[in-house]
Amino acid sequence: MLTVFRTTAILEGISYLLLFALGMPLKYWGEIPEPNIYIGYAHGFLFIAFVALAAVFCYERKWGLRRFTMLFIASLLPFGTFYADQKYLRKQG
């Protein structure tokens, strides 16, 4: 379970960065919207998966609402899931 959660966290962070570093410039500056659509779908799926896995993982590990809130906030910030992996998830393995 931890490996799946950590992998999802890293992939969600990468998709977030790709969305804003690649997808948005192509859409608005290059007028090429297609990559943004697919990156956005992938990011949306990974975001939902990350939050769902965070809820399950926090429940299983008996972590409180504070730790879940920190993981959720990390999913909203660029580089946040990388930080969450380092601070909260890597130590658990």
N, CA, C and O atoms as a GROMACS GRO file, in nm:
protein
  372
    1MET      N    1   0.083  -0.120   0.000
    1MET     CA    2   0.000   0.000   0.000
    1MET      C    3   0.087   0.126   0.000
    1MET      O    4   0.058   0.222  -0.071
    2LEU      N    5   0.192   0.125   0.080
    2LEU     CA    6   0.280   0.242   0.087
    2LEU      C    7   0.347   0.269  -0.047
    2LEU      O    8   0.359   0.384  -0.088
    3THR      N    9   0.391   0.165  -0.115
    3THR     CA   10   0.456   0.182  -0.245
    3THR      C   11   0.360   0.244  -0.346
    3THR      O   12   0.399   0.332  -0.423
    4VAL      N   13   0.237   0.198  -0.347
    4VAL     CA   14   0.136   0.253  -0.439
    4VAL      C   15   0.110   0.400  -0.407
    4VAL      O   16   0.100   0.483  -0.497
    5PHE      N   17   0.099   0.431  -0.278
    5PHE     CA   18   0.073   0.569  -0.236
    5PHE      C   19   0.190   0.660  -0.273
    5PHE      O   20   0.169   0.770  -0.324
    6ARG      N   21   0.312   0.616  -0.247
    6ARG     CA   22   0.429   0.697  -0.280
    6ARG      C   23   0.441   0.717  -0.432
    6ARG      O   24   0.473   0.827  -0.478
    7THR      N   25   0.416   0.612  -0.508
    7THR     CA   26   0.421   0.623  -0.654
    7THR      C   27   0.315   0.720  -0.704
    7THR      O   28   0.343   0.802  -0.792
    8THR      N   29   0.196   0.712  -0.649
    8THR     CA   30   0.089   0.804  -0.687
    8THR      C   31   0.126   0.947  -0.652
    8THR      O   32   0.099   1.039  -0.729
    9ALA      N   33   0.188   0.967  -0.536
    9ALA     CA   34   0.229   1.101  -0.495
    9ALA      C   35   0.330   1.160  -0.593
    9ALA      O   36   0.319   1.276  -0.632
   10ILE      N   37   0.428   1.080  -0.632
   10ILE     CA   38   0.530   1.128  -0.726
   10ILE      C   39   0.469   1.156  -0.862
   10ILE      O   40   0.497   1.259  -0.923
   11LEU      N   41   0.386   1.065  -0.912
   11LEU     CA   42   0.323   1.085  -1.043
   11LEU      C   43   0.229   1.205  -1.042
   11LEU      O   44   0.220   1.277  -1.142
   12GLU      N   45   0.158   1.226  -0.932
   12GLU     CA   46   0.069   1.342  -0.922
   12GLU      C   47   0.150   1.471  -0.927
   12GLU      O   48   0.111   1.568  -0.992
   13GLY      N   49   0.263   1.473  -0.858
   13GLY     CA   50   0.350   1.591  -0.861
   13GLY      C   51   0.406   1.617  -1.000
   13GLY      O   52   0.411   1.732  -1.044
   14ILE      N   53   0.447   1.512  -1.068
   14ILE     CA   54   0.500   1.527  -1.204
   14ILE      C   55   0.391   1.576  -1.298
   14ILE      O   56   0.416   1.664  -1.381
   15SER      N   57   0.271   1.520  -1.286
   15SER     CA   58   0.162   1.564  -1.374
   15SER      C   59   0.125   1.709  -1.350
   15SER      O   60   0.091   1.781  -1.443
   16TYR      N   61   0.131   1.752  -1.224
   16TYR     CA   62   0.102   1.892  -1.190
   16TYR      C   63   0.205   1.984  -1.257
   16TYR      O   64   0.169   2.086  -1.316
   17LEU      N   65   0.331   1.948  -1.247
   17LEU     CA   66   0.436   2.030  -1.308
   17LEU      C   67   0.425   2.029  -1.460
   17LEU      O   68   0.445   2.132  -1.524
   18LEU      N   69   0.394   1.913  -1.518
   18LEU     CA   70   0.378   1.906  -1.664
   18LEU      C   71   0.261   1.991  -1.711
   18LEU      O   72   0.267   2.055  -1.816
   19LEU      N   73   0.155   1.992  -1.633
   19LEU     CA   74   0.037   2.070  -1.669
   19LEU      C   75   0.070   2.218  -1.679
   19LEU      O   76   0.030   2.286  -1.773
   20PHE      N   77   0.145   2.268  -1.582
   20PHE     CA   78   0.174   2.411  -1.581
   20PHE      C   79   0.300   2.449  -1.656
   20PHE      O   80   0.310   2.561  -1.706
   21ALA      N   81   0.397   2.360  -1.665
   21ALA     CA   82   0.521   2.393  -1.735
   21ALA      C   83   0.515   2.361  -1.884
   21ALA      O   84   0.587   2.421  -1.963
   22LEU      N   85   0.430   2.268  -1.923
   22LEU     CA   86   0.422   2.228  -2.063
   22LEU      C   87   0.284   2.254  -2.122
   22LEU      O   88   0.272   2.316  -2.228
   23GLY      N   89   0.181   2.207  -2.054
   23GLY     CA   90   0.045   2.216  -2.109
   23GLY      C   91  -0.006   2.358  -2.123
   23GLY      O   92  -0.057   2.395  -2.229
   24MET      N   93   0.007   2.437  -2.020
   24MET     CA   94  -0.045   2.574  -2.025
   24MET      C   95   0.028   2.663  -2.126
   24MET      O   96  -0.037   2.734  -2.201
   25PRO      N   97   0.163   2.661  -2.130
   25PRO     CA   98   0.230   2.742  -2.233
   25PRO      C   99   0.192   2.699  -2.376
   25PRO      O  100   0.175   2.784  -2.464
   26LEU      N  101   0.180   2.568  -2.398
   26LEU     CA  102   0.139   2.524  -2.531
   26LEU      C  103  -0.001   2.571  -2.565
   26LEU      O  104  -0.029   2.608  -2.679
   27LYS      N  105  -0.089   2.570  -2.466
   27LYS     CA  106  -0.228   2.609  -2.490
   27LYS      C  107  -0.240   2.758  -2.517
   27LYS      O  108  -0.305   2.800  -2.613
   28TYR      N  109  -0.178   2.839  -2.432
   28TYR     CA  110  -0.200   2.984  -2.441
   28TYR      C  111  -0.099   3.058  -2.527
   28TYR      O  112  -0.134   3.157  -2.590
   29TRP      N  113   0.024   3.012  -2.530
   29TRP     CA  114   0.123   3.082  -2.612
   29TRP      C  115   0.137   3.019  -2.750
   29TRP      O  116   0.155   3.089  -2.849
   30GLY      N  117   0.129   2.885  -2.755
   30GLY     CA  118   0.144   2.816  -2.881
   30GLY      C  119   0.014   2.786  -2.951
   30GLY      O  120   0.013   2.739  -3.065
   31GLU      N  121  -0.098   2.814  -2.884
   31GLU     CA  122  -0.231   2.786  -2.937
   31GLU      C  123  -0.246   2.641  -2.982
   31GLU      O  124  -0.305   2.610  -3.085
   32ILE      N  125  -0.190   2.550  -2.898
   32ILE     CA  126  -0.201   2.406  -2.920
   32ILE      C  127  -0.266   2.347  -2.796
   32ILE      O  128  -0.196   2.314  -2.700
   33PRO      N  129  -0.399   2.331  -2.795
   33PRO     CA  130  -0.467   2.288  -2.672
   33PRO      C  131  -0.466   2.137  -2.645
   33PRO      O  132  -0.494   2.095  -2.533
   34GLU      N  133  -0.434   2.055  -2.744
   34GLU     CA  134  -0.449   1.911  -2.729
   34GLU      C  135  -0.365   1.851  -2.616
   34GLU      O  136  -0.418   1.772  -2.538
   35PRO      N  137  -0.235   1.884  -2.604
   35PRO     CA  138  -0.159   1.823  -2.492
   35PRO      C  139  -0.217   1.858  -2.356
   35PRO      O  140  -0.212   1.776  -2.264
   36ASN      N  141  -0.269   1.977  -2.342
   36ASN     CA  142  -0.325   2.022  -2.214
   36ASN      C  143  -0.445   1.935  -2.174
   36ASN      O  144  -0.466   1.908  -2.056
   37ILE      N  145  -0.522   1.892  -2.272
   37ILE     CA  146  -0.638   1.808  -2.245
   37ILE      C  147  -0.595   1.676  -2.181
   37ILE      O  148  -0.648   1.636  -2.078
   38TYR      N  149  -0.498   1.609  -2.243
   38TYR     CA  150  -0.455   1.478  -2.196
   38TYR      C  151  -0.377   1.487  -2.065
   38TYR      O  152  -0.394   1.403  -1.976
   39ILE      N  153  -0.292   1.588  -2.054
   39ILE     CA  154  -0.219   1.607  -1.928
   39ILE      C  155  -0.318   1.640  -1.817
   39ILE      O  156  -0.304   1.593  -1.704
   40GLY      N  157  -0.418   1.720  -1.849
   40GLY     CA  158  -0.520   1.756  -1.750
   40GLY      C  159  -0.601   1.635  -1.703
   40GLY      O  160  -0.630   1.623  -1.584
   41TYR      N  161  -0.637   1.547  -1.796
   41TYR     CA  162  -0.707   1.424  -1.758
   41TYR      C  163  -0.621   1.339  -1.664
   41TYR      O  164  -0.667   1.291  -1.561
   42ALA      N  165  -0.495   1.322  -1.703
   42ALA     CA  166  -0.404   1.241  -1.620
   42ALA      C  167  -0.387   1.303  -1.482
   42ALA      O  168  -0.391   1.234  -1.381
   43HIS      N  169  -0.368   1.434  -1.480
   43HIS     CA  170  -0.349   1.502  -1.351
   43HIS      C  171  -0.476   1.491  -1.265
   43HIS      O  172  -0.466   1.468  -1.144
   44GLY      N  173  -0.591   1.508  -1.324
   44GLY     CA  174  -0.716   1.497  -1.249
   44GLY      C  175  -0.734   1.359  -1.189
   44GLY      O  176  -0.773   1.347  -1.073
   45PHE      N  177  -0.705   1.256  -1.266
   45PHE     CA  178  -0.714   1.120  -1.216
   45PHE      C  179  -0.616   1.097  -1.102
   45PHE      O  180  -0.652   1.040  -0.999
   46LEU      N  181  -0.491   1.141  -1.121
   46LEU     CA  182  -0.389   1.121  -1.019
   46LEU      C  183  -0.418   1.202  -0.893
   46LEU      O  184  -0.388   1.157  -0.782
   47PHE      N  185  -0.475   1.320  -0.909
   47PHE     CA  186  -0.510   1.402  -0.793
   47PHE      C  187  -0.617   1.331  -0.709
   47PHE      O  188  -0.604   1.321  -0.587
   48ILE      N  189  -0.721   1.282  -0.774
   48ILE     CA  190  -0.828   1.211  -0.703
   48ILE      C  191  -0.773   1.084  -0.638
   48ILE      O  192  -0.808   1.052  -0.524
   49ALA      N  193  -0.688   1.012  -0.711
   49ALA     CA  194  -0.628   0.891  -0.655
   49ALA      C  195  -0.542   0.923  -0.533
   49ALA      O  196  -0.546   0.851  -0.434
   50PHE      N  197  -0.465   1.031  -0.541
   50PHE     CA  198  -0.379   1.070  -0.429
   50PHE      C  199  -0.463   1.103  -0.305
   50PHE      O  200  -0.431   1.056  -0.195
   51VAL      N  201  -0.568   1.182  -0.322
   51VAL     CA  202  -0.651   1.220  -0.207
   51VAL      C  203  -0.722   1.097  -0.149
   51VAL      O  204  -0.730   1.082  -0.027
   52ALA      N  205  -0.772   1.010  -0.235
   52ALA     CA  206  -0.839   0.888  -0.187
   52ALA      C  207  -0.740   0.798  -0.113
   52ALA      O  208  -0.771   0.745  -0.006
   53LEU      N  209  -0.622   0.780  -0.170
   53LEU     CA  210  -0.521   0.698  -0.103
   53LEU      C  211  -0.474   0.761   0.026
   53LEU      O  212  -0.444   0.690   0.123
   54ALA      N  213  -0.466   0.893   0.030
   54ALA     CA  214  -0.428   0.962   0.154
   54ALA      C  215  -0.531   0.935   0.263
   54ALA      O  216  -0.495   0.909   0.378
   55ALA      N  217  -0.658   0.939   0.227
   55ALA     CA  218  -0.764   0.912   0.326
   55ALA      C  219  -0.755   0.769   0.377
   55ALA      O  220  -0.763   0.745   0.497
   56VAL      N  221  -0.738   0.674   0.286
   56VAL     CA  222  -0.728   0.533   0.325
   56VAL      C  223  -0.603   0.510   0.409
   56VAL      O  224  -0.608   0.443   0.512
   57PHE      N  225  -0.491   0.565   0.364
   57PHE     CA  226  -0.365   0.546   0.433
   57PHE      C  227  -0.370   0.608   0.573
   57PHE      O  228  -0.322   0.546   0.668
   58CYS      N  229  -0.425   0.727   0.587
   58CYS     CA  230  -0.437   0.791   0.718
   58CYS      C  231  -0.528   0.712   0.810
   58CYS      O  232  -0.503   0.703   0.930
   59TYR      N  233  -0.632   0.654   0.756
   59TYR     CA  234  -0.723   0.571   0.836
   59TYR      C  235  -0.653   0.444   0.884
   59TYR      O  236  -0.661   0.407   1.001
   60GLU      N  237  -0.583   0.378   0.791
   60GLU     CA  238  -0.514   0.254   0.826
   60GLU      C  239  -0.403   0.276   0.928
   60GLU      O  240  -0.384   0.195   1.019
   61ARG      N  241  -0.329   0.383   0.914
   61ARG     CA  242  -0.216   0.412   1.003
   61ARG      C  243  -0.260   0.484   1.131
   61ARG      O  244  -0.178   0.512   1.218
   62LYS      N  245  -0.389   0.513   1.140
   62LYS     CA  246  -0.445   0.586   1.254
   62LYS      C  247  -0.380   0.723   1.272
   62LYS      O  248  -0.356   0.769   1.383
   63TRP      N  249  -0.353   0.786   1.157
   63TRP     CA  250  -0.304   0.922   1.160
   63TRP      C  251  -0.425   1.013   1.178
   63TRP      O  252  -0.535   0.977   1.137
   64GLY      N  253  -0.406   1.125   1.238
   64GLY     CA  254  -0.517   1.215   1.264
   64GLY      C  255  -0.556   1.298   1.143
   64GLY      O  256  -0.499   1.287   1.034
   65LEU      N  257  -0.654   1.381   1.167
   65LEU     CA  258  -0.704   1.471   1.062
   65LEU      C  259  -0.597   1.571   1.021
   65LEU      O  260  -0.594   1.616   0.906
   66ARG      N  261  -0.510   1.606   1.114
   66ARG     CA  262  -0.403   1.703   1.082
   66ARG      C  263  -0.310   1.649   0.973
   66ARG      O  264  -0.276   1.721   0.880
   67ARG      N  265  -0.269   1.523   0.985
   67ARG     CA  266  -0.179   1.465   0.885
   67ARG      C  267  -0.250   1.455   0.750
   67ARG      O  268  -0.189   1.483   0.646
   68PHE      N  269  -0.378   1.416   0.750
   68PHE     CA  270  -0.453   1.412   0.625
   68PHE      C  271  -0.462   1.551   0.563
   68PHE      O  272  -0.447   1.567   0.442
   69THR      N  273  -0.488   1.651   0.646
   69THR     CA  274  -0.497   1.789   0.596
   69THR      C  275  -0.364   1.832   0.534
   69THR      O  276  -0.363   1.899   0.431
   70MET      N  277  -0.254   1.795   0.597
   70MET     CA  278  -0.122   1.830   0.542
   70MET      C  279  -0.100   1.762   0.407
   70MET      O  280  -0.047   1.824   0.314
   71LEU      N  281  -0.140   1.637   0.395
   71LEU     CA  282  -0.126   1.567   0.267
   71LEU      C  283  -0.217   1.629   0.161
   71LEU      O  284  -0.178   1.641   0.045
   72PHE      N  285  -0.338   1.668   0.201
   72PHE     CA  286  -0.429   1.730   0.106
   72PHE      C  287  -0.375   1.864   0.058
   72PHE      O  288  -0.378   1.893  -0.062
   73ILE      N  289  -0.326   1.945   0.149
   73ILE     CA  290  -0.268   2.074   0.111
   73ILE      C  291  -0.147   2.053   0.020
   73ILE      O  292  -0.126   2.128  -0.076
   74ALA      N  293  -0.068   1.951   0.049
   74ALA     CA  294   0.048   1.920  -0.035
   74ALA      C  295   0.005   1.890  -0.178
   74ALA      O  296   0.077   1.922  -0.273
   75SER      N  297  -0.111   1.828  -0.195
   75SER     CA  298  -0.158   1.795  -0.330
   75SER      C  299  -0.200   1.918  -0.409
   75SER      O  300  -0.210   1.913  -0.531
   76LEU      N  301  -0.225   2.028  -0.340
   76LEU     CA  302  -0.267   2.151  -0.407
   76LEU      C  303  -0.152   2.242  -0.446
   76LEU      O  304  -0.169   2.333  -0.526
   77LEU      N  305  -0.034   2.218  -0.391
   77LEU     CA  306   0.080   2.305  -0.413
   77LEU      C  307   0.180   2.243  -0.510
   77LEU      O  308   0.203   2.122  -0.505
   78PRO      N  309   0.239   2.324  -0.597
   78PRO     CA  310   0.347   2.270  -0.681
   78PRO      C  311   0.460   2.218  -0.591
   78PRO      O  312   0.496   2.283  -0.493
   79PHE      N  313   0.514   2.105  -0.624
   79PHE     CA  314   0.619   2.037  -0.548
   79PHE      C  315   0.570   1.987  -0.412
   79PHE      O  316   0.649   1.931  -0.336
   80GLY      N  317   0.444   2.005  -0.380
   80GLY     CA  318   0.391   1.964  -0.250
   80GLY      C  319   0.393   1.815  -0.227
   80GLY      O  320   0.423   1.770  -0.116
   81THR      N  321   0.362   1.737  -0.330
   81THR     CA  322   0.361   1.592  -0.310
   81THR      C  323   0.503   1.538  -0.296
   81THR      O  324   0.524   1.436  -0.230
   82PHE      N  325   0.600   1.605  -0.357
   82PHE     CA  326   0.739   1.564  -0.338
   82PHE      C  327   0.780   1.588  -0.192
   82PHE      O  328   0.849   1.505  -0.132
   83TYR      N  329   0.739   1.700  -0.138
   83TYR     CA  330   0.766   1.732   0.002
   83TYR      C  331   0.696   1.632   0.095
   83TYR      O  332   0.756   1.583   0.191
   84ALA      N  333   0.570   1.601   0.065
   84ALA     CA  334   0.496   1.506   0.148
   84ALA      C  335   0.562   1.368   0.144
   84ALA      O  336   0.567   1.299   0.245
   85ASP      N  337   0.612   1.330   0.028
   85ASP     CA  338   0.681   1.201   0.018
   85ASP      C  339   0.804   1.200   0.107
   85ASP      O  340   0.829   1.103   0.179
   86GLN      N  341   0.881   1.307   0.104
   86GLN     CA  342   1.002   1.315   0.186
   86GLN      C  343   0.971   1.319   0.335
   86GLN      O  344   1.033   1.248   0.413
   87LYS      N  345   0.875   1.401   0.373
   87LYS     CA  346   0.849   1.426   0.515
   87LYS      C  347   0.764   1.317   0.581
   87LYS      O  348   0.793   1.277   0.693
   88TYR      N  349   0.662   1.269   0.513
   88TYR     CA  350   0.566   1.179   0.576
   88TYR      C  351   0.573   1.034   0.528
   88TYR      O  352   0.554   0.942   0.607
   89LEU      N  353   0.601   1.013   0.401
   89LEU     CA  354   0.587   0.878   0.346
   89LEU      C  355   0.715   0.798   0.345
   89LEU      O  356   0.713   0.678   0.372
   90ARG      N  357   0.827   0.861   0.316
   90ARG     CA  358   0.952   0.787   0.307
   90ARG      C  359   0.989   0.724   0.441
   90ARG      O  360   1.045   0.615   0.445
   91LYS      N  361   0.960   0.793   0.550
   91LYS     CA  362   0.993   0.743   0.685
   91LYS      C  363   0.911   0.620   0.722
   91LYS      O  364   0.952   0.540   0.806
   92GLN      N  365   0.794   0.606   0.660
   92GLN     CA  366   0.702   0.497   0.697
   92GLN      C  367   0.746   0.362   0.645
   92GLN      O  368   0.707   0.259   0.700
   93GLY      N  369   0.827   0.360   0.538
   93GLY     CA  370   0.863   0.235   0.474
   93GLY      C  371   0.965   0.159   0.543
   93GLY      O  372   1.003   0.052   0.497
   0.00000   0.00000   0.00000
